[in-house]
């Protein structure tokens, strides 16, 4: 969120950030970076992206659980910022 000033970025914007810079962002490690890159890589014209077939259900569930945990962390951070931002404004 910080990289994009609180707004949802485009795929091009996500792809424009270097790996080294992504790895400095909290909760972004090599595995998450690899997933980001795979989602941001354009598919050549006429090629249909392959679905996640062939990946065992257990691995898909594990990925889903990890992404849900990361989402919950982000939601918590956003809520904390709104809460702390609101209290500092009211003190002015």
N, C-alpha and C positions, 0 to 999 in steps of 0.2 A: 504494500500500500504506500509506503514511504517513497519508493522509487517512482511511483506514478501519481503522487500528490493526492492520494485518497480516491482515485477513480479506477475503473476497470480498464486495463490496458488492452491494446490490440495485439494480435499475434505478432505482428511486425515489431511492435515496441518490446515485447518480451524477448524476441529473438535478437534484438539489437544490444541487449545487455551482455557483457562478456561473462564467461564462466567464472573468472576470478572475482568479478564483482558480485555475481549471484552467491558465490560461496561465502561472502561476508554477511549475507542476510541471515538473521536468526531462523532456525528450523529448515534451512536449505543446505542439504548435504549432497554428496555425489549421486545418491540414488534419486533424490527428488530432482536434482538438476538434470539428470539423464531423462527423467520423465517429462520435464519441462521442454527440453530440447526435442524429444520425439513428438510432442504435441505441436511445437512451433515450426517444425521442419515442413516446408511445403511439399505437397505430393506432385510429382511430375504430371503434366497434362495427360489426360486420358487414363491415368492409372487410378484404380480404386483402392483406397487404403484398406489393408487387411484388418478384419475384425480380430478381437482378442481370442480367437479360437486357438485351440492347442495349448492354452495356458491352463494348468490344472485349477479346478474350482477352489481348492485350498489357497493357492497363491493369489487368485483374484480376490478372495475374501480377505486375505491378509493385507493386500494393497488397499482395498476398500476401507478396512478398519484403520489403517495408518492415515489415509487421507481424511477420514472422519475425525481422527484425533487432531490432526493438523488444523482442520477447519475449526474445530472447537477451541483450539488454542488461539487462532486468529480472531474468532468471535469474542473470546474473553479479552484479548488485548484491545480490540476496538471498543468494547463496552467500557473497559477501564479508562481508555483515553477520553471517551465521552463523559464519563463520570467525573474524572479529575479535571477535564476542561471546563465542565459546567460549574464546578465549585470554585475554580480560580476566577471565573468571570464574575460570579456573584460577590466575590470579596472586593472587587475593584470599586 
